[in-house]
Amino acid sequence: MSSIDHHIFNLLFEQDCVVVPNFGGFITNYKKATLEEGKISPTSRWVAFNGLLNTDDGLLTNYIAKVENVSREEASKHLKSFVDGIKTNLDEKQVVTFNKIGSFSSNQEDKVVFFPDNGLNFYAECFGLPSILAPKRRSQPVSLPVVHAEVKSALPASMQPLITTDRQPVVPSYPRKKIKLLPAVATLLVAVLIGVWSLRSKSVNRTNLGSVLPFTTQDSEKSNVQAEVNKPTEEAPSEPLPQAVEEKTSNDTKVGQYFVIVGSFGNRENAEKYLMAIKEEGFSQALIIVPTHNEKLFKVAAAVYTEENLARSKATEFQKTLSTTTWVFKTMH
């Protein structure tokens, strides 16, 4: 039967959290590709360990039973024997090594400390990709080749380089085609004359019709207009002028929130399990940060603070208390 750490190694490429019953859980954390100090590092997933995640979820036991083609009871018995051996070695202050994952040891307070193998990337799509140096920009100008006089004379006239004194771009001239515009101009002129004649005939017809109308109609229209002019105009009710509204300038500045992250999970169910576990340890303000935009992981924060220095000092304290990797996540509101 293969070693247990070999099965855990294979599962970490597929799962965000692998729990070893009665011992603890291995958690993979996502990290985007970075460019730091002229070095490009690929996207990666690094592993951390949390001793509070020790409840058997059946993942590792079922995987061993399936791969080794044994019953679940036999796989569970083999896993229990493996965990008992680890605890015995740690009690004797020995270093326990998980191949290609990391090593464990007990500190002076008899707490298990995990040292991950940072040389391995558990992000399957970028597995095996090394960090590379970013190419430097060329600071020197590019020099053009110089054509000597002897070479110029040997070239045919069509291949001779164009040389200008004012360094303006040389635009080749092409013979222009003669366009016959006379028929088009004549057609346009005839159309304009026809339009002018039609407008003139319409204005003449309007003048003749106006002379037939009786004078009484024009007089009555004038009297009606005069009557409308002589009517007393009613004064419009005066409305109060709108008073100027003072604009209040807001001097409020954005306040930062600093979350102490103690775990990241791709599955919300695992994040909620871990949240309940640390709340039982006394972290009553613990909460889950739901991923937004391009993020994929559910972050579990042990506490939140408004001062960055306080959050970083608490992160160091929580790292010792929970025996896990911690970091500070900043947001603005």
C-alpha positions as CSV (number, residue, x, y, z in Angstrom):
1,M,0.0,0.0,0.0
2,S,1.3,3.4,-0.9
3,S,2.2,5.9,1.8
4,I,-0.5,8.2,3.1
5,D,1.5,11.4,2.3
6,H,1.6,10.3,-1.3
7,H,-2.2,10.2,-1.4
8,I,-2.4,13.6,0.3
9,F,0.0,15.0,-2.3
10,N,-2.2,13.9,-5.2
11,L,-5.4,15.2,-3.6
12,L,-3.9,18.7,-3.0
13,F,-3.9,19.2,-6.8
14,E,-7.6,18.7,-6.9
15,Q,-9.0,19.8,-3.6
16,D,-8.7,23.1,-1.6
17,C,-8.7,21.2,1.7
18,V,-7.5,17.7,2.6
19,V,-8.3,16.6,6.2
20,V,-6.3,14.0,8.1
21,P,-8.7,12.7,10.7
22,N,-7.6,13.4,14.3
23,F,-4.6,15.3,13.2
24,G,-5.4,18.4,11.0
25,G,-6.1,19.7,7.6
26,F,-3.9,20.8,4.7
27,I,-5.2,24.0,3.0
28,T,-4.1,25.3,-0.4
29,N,-4.1,29.1,-1.0
30,Y,-4.3,30.8,-4.4
31,K,-1.7,33.4,-5.4
32,K,-1.8,35.3,-8.7
33,A,1.2,35.7,-11.0
34,T,3.6,38.5,-9.9
35,L,6.3,40.7,-11.2
36,E,8.8,41.6,-8.4
37,E,12.3,42.9,-8.7
38,G,12.6,42.0,-12.4
39,K,11.3,38.4,-11.9
40,I,8.1,37.0,-13.2
41,S,6.5,34.3,-11.1
42,P,3.6,32.1,-12.4
43,T,0.2,31.6,-10.7
44,S,0.6,29.2,-7.8
45,R,-1.2,27.5,-4.9
46,W,0.8,27.2,-1.7
47,V,-0.1,24.8,1.1
48,A,-0.8,25.6,4.8
49,F,-1.8,23.5,7.8
50,N,-4.5,23.9,10.4
51,G,-4.8,21.6,13.4
52,L,-8.4,22.6,14.1
53,L,-9.6,20.9,10.9
54,N,-9.4,17.3,12.3
55,T,-13.0,16.1,11.8
56,D,-13.1,13.2,9.3
57,D,-15.0,14.3,6.2
58,G,-14.4,11.0,4.4
59,L,-12.4,12.5,1.5
60,L,-9.0,11.0,2.3
61,T,-10.4,7.6,3.5
62,N,-12.6,7.1,0.4
63,Y,-9.7,8.1,-1.9
64,I,-7.3,5.6,-0.3
65,A,-10.0,2.8,-0.5
66,K,-10.6,3.6,-4.2
67,V,-6.9,3.8,-5.2
68,E,-5.7,0.9,-3.2
69,N,-8.8,-1.2,-4.0
70,V,-9.5,-2.0,-0.4
71,S,-12.6,-1.6,1.9
72,R,-13.3,1.6,3.6
73,E,-12.8,0.0,7.0
74,E,-9.4,-1.2,6.1
75,A,-8.4,2.2,4.7
76,S,-9.6,3.9,7.9
77,K,-7.6,1.5,10.0
78,H,-4.5,2.1,8.0
79,L,-5.0,5.9,8.3
80,K,-5.5,5.7,12.0
81,S,-2.2,3.8,12.4
82,F,-0.4,6.4,10.3
83,V,-1.8,9.3,12.5
84,D,-0.8,7.4,15.8
85,G,2.8,7.1,14.5
86,I,3.0,10.8,13.7
87,K,1.8,11.8,17.1
88,T,4.3,9.4,18.8
89,N,7.2,10.9,16.8
90,L,6.1,14.5,17.6
91,D,5.8,13.7,21.3
92,E,9.4,12.4,21.2
93,K,10.4,15.8,19.6
94,Q,11.2,14.2,16.3
95,V,10.7,15.9,12.9
96,V,7.9,14.3,10.8
97,T,8.3,14.8,7.0
98,F,5.5,14.6,4.4
99,N,7.2,14.0,1.1
100,K,6.9,17.0,-1.3
101,I,4.5,18.7,1.1
102,G,6.4,19.9,4.2
103,S,7.6,18.9,7.7
104,F,6.2,19.0,11.2
105,S,7.8,19.5,14.6
106,S,6.8,20.4,18.2
107,N,7.8,23.8,19.6
108,Q,8.6,24.6,23.3
109,E,4.9,25.0,24.0
110,D,4.2,21.4,22.6
111,K,2.3,22.9,19.7
112,V,2.7,21.4,16.2
113,V,4.4,23.7,13.8
114,F,4.3,23.1,10.0
115,F,7.0,24.1,7.6
116,P,5.8,23.9,4.0
117,D,7.9,23.0,1.0
118,N,7.9,26.3,-0.9
119,G,9.6,24.8,-3.9
120,L,6.4,23.1,-5.2
121,N,3.4,24.6,-7.0
122,F,0.1,22.9,-6.4
123,Y,-1.7,24.9,-9.2
124,A,-2.0,22.1,-11.9
125,E,-2.2,24.5,-14.9
126,C,1.2,26.0,-14.0
127,F,2.8,23.0,-12.4
128,G,6.6,22.9,-13.2
129,L,6.8,26.5,-14.5
130,P,9.8,28.2,-13.0
131,S,10.2,31.9,-12.3
132,I,11.9,33.8,-15.1
133,L,13.7,37.2,-15.4
134,A,11.7,39.9,-17.2
135,P,13.4,41.2,-20.4
136,K,15.1,44.5,-20.0
137,R,14.2,47.5,-22.2
138,R,16.7,48.5,-24.9
139,S,18.1,51.9,-23.9
140,Q,20.5,52.4,-26.9
141,P,19.2,53.7,-30.2
142,V,19.1,51.3,-33.1
143,S,21.7,52.2,-35.7
144,L,20.8,51.9,-39.4
145,P,23.2,50.4,-41.9
146,V,25.4,52.8,-43.8
147,V,25.5,52.5,-47.6
148,H,28.9,53.5,-49.0
149,A,29.4,55.4,-52.2
150,E,30.9,52.5,-54.0
151,V,27.9,50.3,-53.3
152,K,25.5,53.1,-54.3
153,S,27.1,53.5,-57.7
154,A,26.9,49.7,-58.3
155,L,23.2,49.6,-57.7
156,P,20.7,50.2,-60.5
157,A,18.7,53.4,-60.7
158,S,15.5,51.7,-59.3
159,M,17.3,50.6,-56.2
160,Q,19.2,53.8,-55.4
161,P,18.3,55.2,-51.9
162,L,16.3,58.4,-51.8
163,I,18.3,61.2,-50.2
164,T,16.7,64.5,-49.2
165,T,18.2,67.5,-47.5
166,D,15.2,68.5,-45.4
167,R,14.5,64.9,-44.3
168,Q,10.9,65.2,-45.4
169,P,9.1,62.0,-46.6
170,V,9.3,61.6,-50.4
171,V,5.9,61.0,-51.9
172,P,6.0,59.4,-55.3
173,S,4.0,61.3,-58.0
174,Y,1.6,59.5,-60.2
175,P,0.0,60.8,-63.5
176,R,-3.5,62.1,-62.8
177,K,-6.4,60.9,-64.9
178,K,-8.3,63.5,-66.8
179,I,-11.9,63.5,-65.8
180,K,-14.5,64.8,-68.2
181,L,-16.6,67.2,-66.1
182,L,-18.4,69.1,-68.9
183,P,-21.4,66.8,-69.3
184,A,-21.9,66.7,-65.5
185,V,-21.7,70.4,-65.1
186,A,-24.2,71.0,-67.9
187,T,-26.7,68.5,-66.4
188,L,-26.4,70.2,-63.0
189,L,-27.0,73.7,-64.5
190,V,-30.1,72.6,-66.3
191,A,-31.5,71.1,-63.1
192,V,-30.9,74.4,-61.3
193,L,-32.6,76.5,-64.0
194,I,-35.7,74.2,-63.9
195,G,-35.9,74.5,-60.1
196,V,-35.7,78.4,-60.2
197,W,-38.5,78.5,-62.9
198,S,-40.8,76.3,-60.9
199,L,-40.4,78.4,-57.8
200,R,-41.1,81.6,-59.7
201,S,-44.3,80.3,-61.2
202,K,-45.6,79.3,-57.8
203,S,-45.0,82.8,-56.4
204,V,-46.9,84.4,-59.3
205,N,-49.9,82.1,-58.6
206,R,-50.0,83.2,-55.0
207,T,-50.0,86.9,-56.0
208,N,-53.0,86.4,-58.3
209,L,-55.0,84.5,-55.7
210,G,-54.4,87.2,-53.1
211,S,-55.8,89.9,-55.4
212,V,-59.2,88.1,-55.7
213,L,-59.9,88.1,-52.0
214,P,-62.4,90.8,-50.7
215,F,-61.1,93.8,-48.8
216,T,-63.6,93.3,-46.0
217,T,-61.9,90.2,-44.9
218,Q,-58.6,92.0,-44.5
219,D,-60.3,94.8,-42.5
220,S,-62.1,92.4,-40.2
221,E,-58.8,90.6,-39.5
222,K,-57.2,94.0,-38.7
223,S,-60.1,94.9,-36.3
224,N,-59.8,91.5,-34.5
225,V,-56.1,92.0,-34.1
226,Q,-56.6,95.5,-32.8
227,A,-59.2,94.3,-30.3
228,E,-56.8,91.6,-29.0
229,V,-54.2,94.3,-28.5
230,N,-56.5,96.6,-26.6
231,K,-57.5,93.9,-24.1
232,P,-56.2,94.5,-20.6
233,T,-53.5,92.0,-19.8
234,E,-53.9,90.1,-16.6
235,E,-50.9,90.1,-14.4
236,A,-49.4,86.8,-13.8
237,P,-49.3,85.7,-10.2
238,S,-45.9,86.4,-8.8
239,E,-44.1,83.4,-7.6
240,P,-41.4,83.5,-4.9
241,L,-37.9,83.3,-6.3
242,P,-36.2,80.1,-5.4
243,Q,-33.7,80.6,-2.6
244,A,-30.1,79.5,-3.1
245,V,-29.4,76.1,-1.5
246,E,-26.0,75.8,0.2
247,E,-24.1,72.8,-1.0
248,K,-22.6,70.9,1.8
249,T,-19.1,69.8,1.0
250,S,-18.3,66.4,2.4
251,N,-15.0,66.2,4.2
252,D,-15.5,62.5,4.9
253,T,-12.6,60.3,3.9
254,K,-12.6,56.6,3.2
255,V,-12.0,54.4,6.2
256,G,-10.0,51.2,5.7
257,Q,-10.9,47.9,7.1
258,Y,-8.2,45.3,7.8
259,F,-9.3,41.7,8.0
260,V,-7.0,39.1,9.6
261,I,-7.3,36.1,7.2
262,V,-6.6,32.7,8.7
263,G,-7.8,30.5,5.8
264,S,-8.9,30.5,2.1
265,F,-11.2,27.9,0.5
266,G,-12.6,27.3,-2.9
267,N,-15.6,25.6,-1.5
268,R,-18.0,27.5,0.8
269,E,-18.9,24.5,2.8
270,N,-15.3,24.0,3.9
271,A,-15.1,27.7,4.8
272,E,-18.2,27.4,7.0
273,K,-16.7,24.4,8.7
274,Y,-13.6,26.2,9.5
275,L,-15.6,29.3,10.6
276,M,-17.5,27.2,13.2
277,A,-14.2,25.6,14.4
278,I,-12.5,28.9,15.2
279,K,-15.6,30.3,16.7
280,E,-15.5,27.4,19.2
281,E,-12.0,28.5,20.0
282,G,-13.3,31.9,21.1
283,F,-13.1,34.0,17.9
284,S,-16.7,35.2,18.1
285,Q,-16.1,38.0,15.5
286,A,-14.9,35.6,12.8
287,L,-16.6,35.9,9.4
288,I,-16.5,34.8,5.8
289,I,-15.5,37.2,3.0
290,V,-17.4,36.1,-0.2
291,P,-15.2,36.4,-3.4
292,T,-16.0,39.2,-5.9
293,H,-15.1,39.9,-9.5
294,N,-12.3,37.5,-10.6
295,E,-11.7,36.1,-7.1
296,K,-12.4,32.4,-6.5
297,L,-11.7,31.7,-2.9
298,F,-13.8,32.3,0.3
299,K,-11.7,34.0,2.9
300,V,-12.2,33.3,6.6
301,A,-11.3,36.3,8.8
302,A,-10.7,35.8,12.5
303,A,-11.3,39.5,13.2
304,V,-11.5,43.0,11.6
305,Y,-9.8,46.2,12.6
306,T,-9.6,49.8,11.5
307,E,-5.9,50.2,12.2
308,E,-3.3,48.4,10.0
309,N,-0.6,48.1,12.7
310,L,-3.1,46.6,15.2
311,A,-4.3,44.1,12.5
312,R,-0.7,43.0,11.7
313,S,0.1,42.5,15.4
314,K,-3.1,40.4,15.9
315,A,-2.2,38.4,12.8
316,T,1.1,37.3,14.4
317,E,-0.8,36.5,17.6
318,F,-3.5,34.4,15.8
319,Q,-0.8,32.6,13.9
320,K,0.6,31.2,17.1
321,T,-2.8,30.6,18.6
322,L,-4.3,28.7,15.6
323,S,-1.0,27.2,14.3
324,T,-1.8,28.4,10.8
325,T,-0.6,30.9,8.3
326,T,-2.2,34.4,8.6
327,W,-2.2,37.6,6.5
328,V,-4.0,41.0,6.4
329,F,-6.6,41.8,3.8
330,K,-7.4,45.5,3.3
331,T,-10.7,47.0,2.0
332,M,-12.0,50.6,1.7
333,H,-15.5,51.9,2.3
